[in-house]
């Protein structure tokens, strides 16, 4: 009897960026919540730091911390306030129904298949983890603040850079639940195929721009499925002309999750494609 060449994985991982992928830009939402002028804050406070060499994430966090210091006690930027912003944040149309729809479509092809959803964001995780859609995600990673005893933001304890996102794709693949120093050392190391939680070629990544390009590149390398989004009613994608072949996406669609949208058709086809690979492999395993 000929044995199958690889282990059977009846699991698919669907990984999402957050800001401008599932919801509005949460940095803008946060600024608006504190009655700050978004354009002015970005141009006059954050941009000069970035122009002088600051990392974008650190520049944003620093400006928010300085802003909070100047505010009255009742109007500080706190963990409680970030959580409330998350609770009030509305996902894009169709997002809340999307999780069930994708699971249903997968089961129509392979009844035994399991879909896991993950979130990797360069935004503030305390907003994302308090949204209505948070319970759908098996794992969520992003930027996190350290808070004072009264809940006020003090400094950024965890950041998520563009390339940092790729590490979490390997965490997902290897089933690593918690990022620690040991995981960091071994996150890119090879492990036997049979020990993987889900292979990268059974992973879908959905993102809207430059911060997602390293993840697109990783999935292209391992035959996963990267899907890019655009917004504002145009088909223009930030830096689209500058990306290389290994950073390309399978499809570029509007951020519209309604049932018959191009994006949902793309996600359905991606799920079906992986499910059919699983079904084919099931046949070889059963022989």
Buried (B, 14 or more C-beta within 10 A) or exposed (E): EEEEEBEBBBBBBBBBBBBBBBBBBBBBBBBEBBEBEBEEBBEEBBBEBBEEEBBBBBBBBBBBBEBBEEEEEEEBBBBBBBBBBBEEBEBBEBBBBBBEBBBEBBBEBBEEBBBBBBBBBBBBBBBBBBBBBBEBBEBBBBBBBEBBEEBBBEEBEBBBBBEBBBBBBBBBBBEBEEBEEEBEEEBEEEEEEEEBBBBBBBBBBBBBBBBBBBBBBBBBEBEBBBBBBBBEEEEEBBEBEEBEEEBBBBBBBBBBBBEEBEBBEBBBBBBBBBBEBBBEBBEEEEE
